[in-house]
Amino acid sequence: MKIRKSTFFRKIKSEFGPFEIMADEGCEVYTFIDYISKLLVVRESTDEQRKSGKPYLPKMYILNPQNGDLLTREQYEIHFDYSPKTQRSDDGKWEITVQRKVDKNGTDYIEERIKNLETNKELKPAEGVAFRQAKYESWIDRYHQELERKKQLEAKLTLDQHYEQCLKNLKPNDIIYKYCSKTQVFKVVYLGDQFHLFFKDEIMNRELDWAKVSNKKSTFNSVNEFWDDLTSDPNWLEIYKPVQFDFGSDKLITKTIIQYHNDFVKGEFETSKYNLLHKWKNGVFTDKIKRSEYKQCCAICKKSVFNNARYPKYICGDCTELVTDKEGRKIEFYNTKPLGYGCQGYYMGTEQKEKYASNIGYVNNKEVYAEEAYFGGIVIQLKE
């Protein structure tokens, strides 16, 4: 790494000051301002290190961001506190001692010693990066965040609780839902005693005056009764589509649609029909409902799995371990690049040395396929 400073004859101005940082040949530098000291941290790594796919320790330099001077340890460590600090969790269950230390290589790191006050036992010490761009969050900080997250999740509603809340707030002239076909538009309105279905012969468009959708078609005593009537046609998903309105708001029909979805995914279904149904489910989405109320099943064994609308036919971990080639030899899939990109199959037990030349596998004589997941990793789905 080289530092080129501004001179009278050659003016230099970078984002940090009158100097520039140049990486050596075959190297790359990453820079940031340390949160505590406000000093400039430079990390330098080689192309070989980054391409190896193995953990590596980059060279690190500490600079004065005002003039680009390279600082010695004696010059920069005065900005930091190396004494131990003790914290306790709000619930009195945990105690940690956080201390900034220097390892045998002369690099600063954070050590956290964690103690369970109920059992008086200590966990294995945790270590973290000392120089960082954002404020350091201790184990206790993350523990409190997790407690708050759980508190918020527990405060969310079940489908039944959400329905009762919406029913309590129901008022005459409330629009329950809007949808359309290729030639008609529909709205369900609560008029104080019953739910009335109105329609109009018109193609759906943004300028549609919903007040003029006033031809009465049917009357229902409940939203369930309306829904049963709508879905009685086997092709209803192809005939009708939802009209988005008040997205994210609480709708009385939410429970009915989500329960229909939950029953739908328990059986055999086509992905194309699922995608049509997902639009109805998406139209009643509200963050007030517990995530666990949205169901999904493994496409092979039908065991309950985490709901992921992007992959409605993904298989569970147990079924993933059963994937084989046509001859019954077990295979497994991994990403081929860092950060979760690419997809490559290998024969199990070969330590990823014997490649499997396909992304198609089999589980209980059913064909599945593997691919790179949207946010990295591998997803395996039942093939239609």
Secondary structure as GFF3:
##gff-version 3
##sequence-region A 1 384
A	DSSP	beta_strand	2	5	.	.	.	ID=ss1
A	DSSP	beta_strand	19	22	.	.	.	ID=ss2
A	DSSP	beta_strand	27	33	.	.	.	ID=ss3
A	DSSP	beta_strand	40	46	.	.	.	ID=ss4
A	DSSP	alpha_helix	47	52	.	.	.	ID=ss5
A	DSSP	beta_strand	59	63	.	.	.	ID=ss6
A	DSSP	alpha_helix	73	76	.	.	.	ID=ss7
A	DSSP	three_ten_helix	77	79	.	.	.	ID=ss8
A	DSSP	beta_strand	85	88	.	.	.	ID=ss9
A	DSSP	beta_strand	94	102	.	.	.	ID=ss10
A	DSSP	beta_strand	108	116	.	.	.	ID=ss11
A	DSSP	beta_strand	121	122	.	.	.	ID=ss12
A	DSSP	beta_strand	126	129	.	.	.	ID=ss13
A	DSSP	alpha_helix	139	155	.	.	.	ID=ss14
A	DSSP	alpha_helix	159	168	.	.	.	ID=ss15
A	DSSP	beta_strand	174	180	.	.	.	ID=ss16
A	DSSP	beta_strand	184	190	.	.	.	ID=ss17
A	DSSP	beta_strand	195	201	.	.	.	ID=ss18
A	DSSP	three_ten_helix	210	212	.	.	.	ID=ss19
A	DSSP	beta_strand	215	220	.	.	.	ID=ss20
A	DSSP	alpha_helix	223	230	.	.	.	ID=ss21
A	DSSP	alpha_helix	236	239	.	.	.	ID=ss22
A	DSSP	beta_strand	241	242	.	.	.	ID=ss23
A	DSSP	alpha_helix	254	264	.	.	.	ID=ss24
A	DSSP	alpha_helix	271	282	.	.	.	ID=ss25
A	DSSP	three_ten_helix	291	293	.	.	.	ID=ss26
A	DSSP	alpha_helix	317	320	.	.	.	ID=ss27
A	DSSP	beta_strand	331	334	.	.	.	ID=ss28
A	DSSP	three_ten_helix	338	340	.	.	.	ID=ss29
A	DSSP	beta_strand	344	347	.	.	.	ID=ss30
A	DSSP	beta_strand	355	356	.	.	.	ID=ss31
A	DSSP	beta_strand	360	363	.	.	.	ID=ss32
A	DSSP	beta_strand	366	372	.	.	.	ID=ss33
A	DSSP	beta_strand	378	382	.	.	.	ID=ss34
###
